[in-house]
Amino acid sequence: MVRHVNKEKRVNFCKTLIAADDQFEDIIFTDECSAQLHNNKVTFYRKITANRPSIPKPKHPLKVHLWAGISKRGATPILIFDGIMTGEFFTNAILKDEALPFINRKFADHHRFQMDNDPKHRSRVSKDFMAANGINWWNDWPSESADLNPIEMVWSQLKRYLAKKTLFTKEDLINSIREFWAVYMTKDQCSGYIDHIFKVVPVCILMKGQATGSMPDKLFRSISSRGRSIGYFNNLLWSPGFEEKRKMCL
């Protein structure tokens, strides 16, 4: 459940995207999550928020943390790491070693670097590094907006991929994650995930900033987002023929 203070921010953010008819051509969407192996089953965890109840965890889990990004020019390398992420680790292991080389290779012209509002992302050392190295932090991202980040769909696909595997060790888990990233995270696949947000943005406004969940897919069932735009889905949503479907969100 999105807190009231963030609903308005989400709506305003989405209105800005619609006004610009943003195609997300220059954005690198990033995120972190954790993958845990227990009884040969993999469970994914994201950062716990004040609104999300804690999930009981096994006493001795085999667990790794993941960081990655996707863009319409392809995916970043996926970083698999242990331990607690600090501001210094984020700056050195992620921004310096992973994000910056990717930006220099793929976005010599212009880019926007998206990340959520985790305090480690906003630490002084992180902000100083980004400013000194020309990382254009897209500092407009509203809190509690995982549904607007297409990399969430990547984590979901990775989870389904790992669920089909028989994994016994941490090495099995890591190798399978790397295999998935090498085989499936193509430029075309990344673009497909990102284009899906064309559907989500207008629905977020219709739902007054609430989390959209599966509603975009229900409203626009069988309509591909590939080759479309935010404007296309916004106009479709507010067309007379969609009046009954709009009521689903109210």
C-alpha positions as CSV (number, residue, x, y, z in Angstrom):
1,M,0.0,0.0,0.0
2,V,1.4,3.4,-1.1
3,R,1.4,6.0,1.7
4,H,-0.8,9.0,1.0
5,V,2.2,11.4,0.8
6,N,3.7,9.4,-2.0
7,K,0.5,9.0,-4.0
8,E,0.5,12.6,-5.1
9,K,4.2,12.5,-6.0
10,R,3.6,9.4,-8.1
11,V,0.7,11.0,-10.0
12,N,2.7,14.2,-10.7
13,F,5.7,12.1,-11.8
14,C,3.5,10.1,-14.2
15,K,1.9,13.3,-15.6
16,T,5.3,14.6,-16.4
17,L,6.2,11.5,-18.3
18,I,2.9,11.7,-20.3
19,A,3.5,15.4,-21.1
20,A,6.9,14.6,-22.4
21,D,5.6,11.4,-24.1
22,D,8.8,9.9,-22.7
23,Q,10.1,6.9,-24.6
24,F,12.8,6.0,-22.0
25,E,15.4,5.8,-24.7
26,D,18.2,7.1,-22.5
27,I,17.3,5.7,-19.1
28,I,19.1,3.0,-17.2
29,F,16.7,1.5,-14.7
30,T,18.4,-0.1,-11.7
31,D,17.5,-2.1,-8.6
32,E,18.7,-4.5,-6.0
33,C,17.2,-7.7,-4.6
34,S,18.2,-10.9,-2.8
35,A,17.9,-14.5,-3.8
36,Q,17.8,-17.1,-1.1
37,L,18.2,-20.9,-1.5
38,H,16.5,-23.1,1.1
39,N,15.4,-26.8,0.6
40,N,16.4,-26.4,-3.1
41,K,13.8,-23.6,-3.5
42,V,14.7,-20.0,-4.3
43,T,13.0,-17.1,-2.6
44,F,13.4,-13.5,-3.6
45,Y,13.4,-10.7,-1.1
46,R,13.4,-7.0,-1.7
47,K,14.1,-4.2,0.8
48,I,11.6,-4.2,3.6
49,T,9.6,-1.0,4.0
50,A,7.5,0.2,6.8
51,N,4.4,-1.0,5.0
52,R,5.6,-4.5,4.3
53,P,5.6,-7.2,7.0
54,S,8.7,-9.1,7.7
55,I,8.9,-12.6,6.2
56,P,10.3,-15.4,8.4
57,K,13.6,-16.6,7.1
58,P,15.5,-19.9,7.5
59,K,18.1,-20.0,10.2
60,H,21.0,-20.8,7.8
61,P,20.0,-19.6,4.4
62,L,22.2,-19.7,1.3
63,K,21.7,-16.1,0.2
64,V,23.1,-13.7,-2.3
65,H,22.4,-10.1,-3.2
66,L,21.9,-8.8,-6.7
67,W,22.3,-5.5,-8.4
68,A,21.7,-4.8,-12.1
69,G,20.2,-2.3,-14.6
70,I,18.4,-2.5,-17.9
71,S,18.1,0.0,-20.7
72,K,17.0,0.1,-24.3
73,R,20.7,-0.3,-25.2
74,G,21.0,-3.5,-23.2
75,A,21.5,-4.7,-19.7
76,T,24.3,-3.9,-17.3
77,P,26.4,-6.7,-15.9
78,I,24.7,-8.3,-12.9
79,L,26.6,-8.0,-9.7
80,I,26.2,-10.8,-7.2
81,F,27.5,-10.1,-3.7
82,D,27.4,-11.1,-0.1
83,G,27.1,-9.0,3.1
84,I,25.5,-5.7,3.8
85,M,25.6,-2.9,1.2
86,T,27.0,0.3,2.6
87,G,27.3,3.7,0.9
88,E,31.0,3.0,0.2
89,F,30.2,-0.4,-1.3
90,F,27.5,1.0,-3.4
91,T,29.8,3.7,-4.7
92,N,32.9,1.6,-5.4
93,A,31.5,-1.8,-6.3
94,I,28.4,-0.6,-8.1
95,L,28.7,2.9,-9.4
96,K,32.5,2.8,-10.1
97,D,33.0,-0.8,-11.2
98,E,29.7,-1.6,-12.9
99,A,27.5,1.5,-13.7
100,L,30.1,3.9,-14.9
101,P,31.8,1.6,-17.4
102,F,28.4,0.6,-18.8
103,I,27.4,4.2,-19.2
104,N,30.7,5.1,-20.9
105,R,30.3,2.1,-23.3
106,K,26.6,2.5,-24.2
107,F,25.7,6.2,-23.4
108,A,28.4,8.4,-24.7
109,D,25.8,11.0,-25.8
110,H,23.3,11.3,-22.9
111,H,21.7,9.2,-20.2
112,R,19.5,9.2,-17.1
113,F,20.5,6.9,-14.3
114,Q,17.4,5.7,-12.3
115,M,17.6,4.3,-8.8
116,D,15.2,4.3,-5.9
117,N,15.4,6.4,-2.7
118,D,17.5,4.1,-0.6
119,P,19.6,6.2,1.8
120,K,22.8,4.4,0.5
121,H,22.0,5.8,-3.0
122,R,21.8,9.3,-1.6
123,S,24.9,9.2,0.6
124,R,27.3,12.0,0.3
125,V,30.0,9.7,-1.1
126,S,27.7,8.4,-3.7
127,K,26.4,11.8,-4.8
128,D,30.0,13.2,-4.9
129,F,31.1,10.3,-7.1
130,M,28.2,10.7,-9.5
131,A,28.8,14.4,-9.8
132,A,32.5,14.0,-10.3
133,N,32.1,11.3,-13.0
134,G,29.2,12.6,-15.0
135,I,26.6,10.1,-13.9
136,N,23.3,11.9,-14.6
137,W,21.2,10.8,-11.6
138,W,17.5,11.0,-12.5
139,N,16.6,12.4,-9.2
140,D,12.9,12.6,-9.9
141,W,11.9,9.1,-8.8
142,P,9.0,9.0,-6.4
143,S,9.2,6.7,-3.4
144,E,7.2,3.4,-3.3
145,S,7.2,3.1,-7.0
146,A,8.5,-0.3,-7.8
147,D,5.6,-0.8,-10.2
148,L,7.1,1.9,-12.4
149,N,10.5,0.2,-12.6
150,P,10.6,-2.4,-15.4
151,I,13.5,-4.2,-13.8
152,E,10.9,-5.7,-11.4
153,M,9.7,-7.8,-14.3
154,V,13.3,-9.0,-14.7
155,W,13.4,-10.2,-11.1
156,S,10.1,-12.0,-11.6
157,Q,11.4,-13.8,-14.7
158,L,14.6,-14.7,-13.0
159,K,12.6,-16.1,-10.1
160,R,10.6,-18.3,-12.5
161,Y,13.7,-19.4,-14.2
162,L,15.4,-20.5,-11.0
163,A,12.3,-22.2,-9.8
164,K,12.7,-24.7,-12.7
165,K,16.2,-25.5,-11.6
166,T,17.4,-28.1,-9.2
167,L,19.9,-26.2,-7.0
168,F,21.8,-27.6,-4.1
169,T,24.6,-25.2,-3.4
170,K,25.3,-21.5,-3.4
171,E,27.5,-22.1,-6.4
172,D,24.6,-23.6,-8.2
173,L,22.5,-20.6,-7.4
174,I,25.2,-18.1,-8.6
175,N,25.9,-20.0,-11.8
176,S,22.2,-20.2,-12.7
177,I,21.8,-16.5,-12.1
178,R,24.7,-15.8,-14.4
179,E,23.4,-18.2,-17.0
180,F,20.0,-16.5,-17.0
181,W,21.6,-13.0,-17.4
182,A,23.9,-14.2,-20.3
183,V,21.2,-15.9,-22.2
184,Y,18.0,-14.0,-21.7
185,M,18.9,-10.3,-21.0
186,T,19.3,-9.3,-24.6
187,K,18.8,-5.7,-25.9
188,D,15.4,-6.7,-27.4
189,Q,14.2,-8.3,-24.1
190,C,15.2,-5.2,-22.1
191,S,13.3,-3.0,-24.5
192,G,10.2,-5.1,-24.1
193,Y,10.3,-4.8,-20.3
194,I,10.8,-1.0,-20.6
195,D,8.0,-0.5,-23.1
196,H,5.6,-2.2,-20.7
197,I,5.8,0.9,-18.5
198,F,3.8,2.7,-21.3
199,K,0.8,0.9,-19.9
200,V,1.6,1.4,-16.2
201,V,2.0,5.2,-16.2
202,P,-1.5,6.3,-17.3
203,V,-3.0,3.6,-15.0
204,C,-1.1,5.0,-12.0
205,I,-2.8,8.4,-12.6
206,L,-6.2,6.8,-13.0
207,M,-5.7,5.0,-9.7
208,K,-4.6,8.2,-8.0
209,G,-1.2,7.0,-7.2
210,Q,-2.0,3.7,-5.7
211,A,0.1,0.7,-6.6
212,T,-1.0,-0.6,-10.0
213,G,-0.3,-4.3,-9.5
214,S,-1.7,-6.4,-12.4
215,M,-4.2,-3.7,-13.4
216,P,-2.3,-2.5,-16.5
217,D,-2.3,-6.0,-18.0
218,K,-6.0,-6.5,-17.2
219,L,-7.0,-3.2,-18.8
220,F,-4.8,-3.6,-21.9
221,R,-5.0,-7.4,-22.2
222,S,-3.8,-8.6,-25.6
223,I,-2.5,-5.2,-26.6
224,S,1.3,-5.2,-27.1
225,S,3.3,-2.3,-25.8
226,R,6.0,-2.8,-28.4
227,G,6.3,0.1,-30.8
228,R,3.7,2.0,-28.8
229,S,4.0,5.0,-26.5
230,I,2.7,6.4,-23.2
231,G,0.5,8.7,-25.2
232,Y,-1.0,5.8,-27.1
233,F,-2.1,4.0,-23.9
234,N,-3.2,7.2,-22.2
235,N,-5.4,8.1,-25.1
236,L,-6.8,4.6,-25.3
237,L,-7.5,4.5,-21.5
238,W,-9.5,7.7,-21.8
239,S,-11.4,6.8,-24.9
240,P,-15.2,6.3,-24.7
241,G,-14.8,2.6,-25.4
242,F,-12.8,2.2,-22.2
243,E,-15.3,3.7,-19.8
244,E,-16.4,0.4,-18.3
245,K,-12.8,-0.8,-18.0
246,R,-11.8,2.4,-16.2
247,K,-14.4,1.6,-13.5
248,M,-12.3,-1.5,-12.6
249,C,-9.7,0.9,-11.1
250,L,-12.1,3.0,-9.1
